[in-house]
């Protein structure tokens, strides 16, 4: 039985589509377009910088991605505009089942942690603002080692914090590339496939695929 369950943050606990909620200066269609391209560009920049070994903190990377997106949409902006839009990353909505599931897992004795590419200046306000901080025992940022997931060194951070063997850890993410990275490192994994997407198979498959975290909780209960 697992001793610790480690969650990805963006898209797994927190709903990335909620970025649109703070874009009140744009109409709904434009806000949705900016939000989707922002997340896509953020990940593209992240992967490229990891390959080039040109790490920068995730808040800097996220703002750079936003500048590209606004330029792509031909929207004029200044530094205050960038900072105001970026603040949406610090106050994302969590998915509906999150408080109930995390509370239940805590009650069953699981140690709950998060591992994120976000740095502390992004993660700590997000967790604290969300009112689920009481359920999260450990917040781990790859900023400590200056390598983004899915590098093996990023997942090794979990073992440094928990002093456990790989078999004690269950890693949970909605991002198939993150699941692949964690599985490659040797963790059992849960892919939270909320949108019914095709798994991007790169040689490692998830231990289980679920539509939401309620399904994961039921699976854990059946396999305890």
C-alpha positions in Angstrom: 0.0 0.0 0.0 1.2 3.5 -0.8 2.4 5.7 2.0 2.5 9.1 0.1 0.5 10.5 -2.8 2.1 13.2 -4.7 0.1 15.5 -7.0 1.0 17.7 -9.9 -0.6 21.2 -9.5 -1.5 22.9 -12.7 -4.4 21.0 -14.4 -4.5 18.3 -11.8 -5.6 20.1 -8.6 -6.2 23.5 -10.2 -8.3 24.1 -13.3 -6.3 26.0 -15.9 -9.4 27.2 -17.7 -10.1 29.4 -14.6 -7.4 31.7 -15.9 -10.1 33.2 -18.0 -12.0 34.4 -15.0 -9.7 37.3 -14.3 -9.5 38.4 -17.9 -12.4 40.8 -17.6 -10.9 43.3 -20.0 -11.4 40.8 -22.9 -14.6 39.3 -24.2 -15.2 35.6 -23.5 -13.9 34.3 -26.8 -10.7 36.3 -26.6 -10.1 35.4 -23.0 -10.4 31.7 -23.8 -8.0 32.1 -26.8 -5.4 33.9 -24.7 -5.8 31.4 -21.8 -5.3 28.3 -24.0 -2.4 29.7 -26.0 -0.8 31.0 -22.7 -0.7 27.5 -21.2 0.5 25.9 -24.5 3.3 28.5 -24.8 4.3 28.1 -21.2 4.8 24.4 -21.7 6.6 24.8 -25.0 9.0 27.3 -23.4 9.5 25.0 -20.4 10.4 22.0 -22.6 12.7 24.0 -24.8 14.6 25.5 -21.8 14.9 22.1 -20.2 16.5 20.7 -23.4 18.8 23.7 -23.7 19.6 23.6 -20.0 18.7 27.3 -19.7 16.5 27.3 -16.6 14.7 30.3 -15.4 12.1 30.4 -12.5 8.6 29.5 -13.6 7.1 32.9 -12.9 9.6 34.5 -15.3 8.9 31.9 -17.9 5.2 32.3 -17.5 5.4 36.0 -18.0 7.6 35.6 -21.1 5.0 33.2 -22.5 2.2 35.7 -21.8 4.1 38.5 -23.7 4.3 36.2 -26.7 0.6 35.4 -26.5 -0.4 39.1 -26.3 1.9 39.9 -29.2 0.4 37.1 -31.2 -3.1 38.5 -30.5 -1.8 42.0 -31.3 -2.7 43.4 -27.9 -0.7 46.3 -26.5 0.4 46.0 -23.0 2.8 47.4 -20.3 4.5 45.9 -17.2 1.4 46.5 -15.1 -0.8 44.7 -17.6 1.6 41.7 -17.5 1.6 41.6 -13.7 -2.2 42.0 -13.5 -2.8 39.1 -15.8 -0.1 37.0 -14.2 -1.9 37.3 -10.8 -4.6 34.9 -12.2 -2.0 32.1 -11.8 -2.0 32.8 -8.0 -5.7 32.4 -7.6 -6.8 29.5 -9.8 -9.9 27.5 -9.0 -9.5 24.0 -7.8 -11.6 21.2 -9.2 -14.8 20.5 -7.3 -13.8 17.2 -5.8 -10.4 18.3 -4.5 -11.2 19.3 -0.9 -13.3 16.2 -0.3 -10.8 13.8 -1.8 -7.7 15.3 -0.1 -9.5 15.4 3.2 -10.5 11.7 2.8 -6.9 10.7 1.8 -5.6 12.5 4.9 -8.1 10.7 7.0 -6.9 7.3 5.7 -3.3 8.1 6.6 -1.8 9.0 3.3 0.9 11.7 3.3 -0.2 14.3 0.7 2.4 16.3 -1.2 2.7 18.3 -4.4 5.5 18.5 -6.9 5.4 21.4 -9.4 7.4 23.2 -11.9 6.1 26.4 -10.3 8.5 28.2 -7.9 7.5 29.1 -4.4 6.4 32.6 -5.2 3.7 31.0 -7.4 2.9 27.9 -5.4 2.6 29.3 -1.9 0.0 32.0 -2.7 -1.9 29.5 -4.8 -2.1 26.9 -2.1 -2.8 29.4 0.6 -5.5 31.2 -1.4 -7.3 27.9 -2.2 -8.2 27.0 1.4 -6.9 23.4 0.9 -3.5 24.0 2.4 -4.5 22.1 5.5 -4.7 18.9 3.4 -1.2 19.3 1.8 1.7 18.2 4.0 4.6 19.0 1.6 5.1 21.5 -1.2 8.0 20.6 -3.5 9.3 22.9 -6.3 11.7 21.9 -9.0 13.2 25.4 -8.5 15.4 23.7 -5.8 17.4 21.9 -8.5 16.7 24.2 -11.5 15.3 21.4 -13.7 11.8 21.1 -14.9 9.7 18.0 -14.9 9.8 15.6 -16.6 13.6 15.3 -15.9 14.4 12.3 -13.6 16.1 14.7 -11.2 12.8 16.5 -10.6 11.0 13.3 -9.5 14.0 12.3 -7.4 13.2 15.3 -5.2 10.2 13.4 -3.9 12.5 10.7 -2.5 14.8 13.3 -0.9 11.8 14.8 1.0 10.1 11.6 1.9 13.0 9.2 2.5 10.9 6.3 1.0 11.4 3.8 -1.7 9.7 4.3 -5.1 7.1 1.7 -4.4 5.8 3.7 -1.5 4.9 6.7 -3.7 1.9 7.2 -6.0 2.2 10.1 -8.4 -0.9 11.8 -9.8 -1.1 14.1 -12.8 -3.5 15.3 -15.6 -0.5 15.8 -17.9 0.5 12.7 -19.9 4.1 13.9 -20.3 4.2 14.2 -16.5 2.8 10.8 -16.0 5.3 9.4 -18.5 8.2 11.1 -16.6 7.1 9.9 -13.2 6.5 6.3 -14.5 9.9 6.4 -16.2 11.5 7.3 -12.9 9.8 4.3 -11.3 6.7 5.6 -9.6 3.2 4.1 -9.9 1.1 6.7 -11.6 -2.5 8.0 -12.0 -3.4 9.8 -15.1 -6.4 12.1 -14.5 -7.9 12.3 -17.9 -10.7 14.8 -17.4 -11.1 15.6 -21.1 -11.2 12.2 -22.6 -7.9 12.7 -24.4 -5.7 10.1 -26.1 -2.7 9.2 -24.0 0.5 10.3 -25.6 2.5 7.0 -25.3 6.2 7.5 -25.0 7.2 4.1 -23.6 5.6 4.4 -20.2 1.9 3.9 -19.3 0.0 5.0 -16.3 -0.8 2.5 -13.6 -4.4 3.6 -13.8 -6.4 6.2 -15.8 -9.3 8.0 -14.1 -11.8 10.7 -15.2 -11.5 12.5 -11.9 -10.0 12.1 -8.4 -13.2 10.6 -7.0 -12.4 7.5 -9.2 -8.9 7.4 -7.9 -10.1 7.5 -4.3 -12.4 4.5 -5.0 -9.6 2.6 -6.7 -7.4 3.1 -3.7 -10.1 1.9 -1.4 -10.6 -1.2 -3.5 -6.9 -2.0 -3.6 -5.9 -1.3 0.0 
